[in-house]
Amino acid sequence: DDGRIEMDSNLIENRIRPLTLGRKNALFAGHDEGGQSWARFASVIGTCRLNGVEPYAWLTAALEAIAGGHPKSDIDALLPWNFPKVAIKAAA
């Protein structure tokens, strides 16, 4: 009855497909710790995307800052939501 609501869920299904494929791939991590490591990494990537940050750029900058002696007392400055926003290409 409401013309503003989509009749199908294709848009949502297309958005969650990469997560589902990643979850299936994690089943074959080879070891429980490998699966947990993959889950942590996927969580970091998801956090970057939710905050409008390109994950590779954030990870590169954060690791370079840590290697360059970034102080532990200011670790919050390296979190994705404090990183400058970079345009992210939509998943196809």
PyMOL commands that set and color helices and strands:
alter all, ss='L'
color gray80, all
select helices_A, chain A and resi 10-26+32-50+55-67+72-78+80-82
alter helices_A, ss='H'
color red, helices_A
deselect
rebuild
show_as cartoon
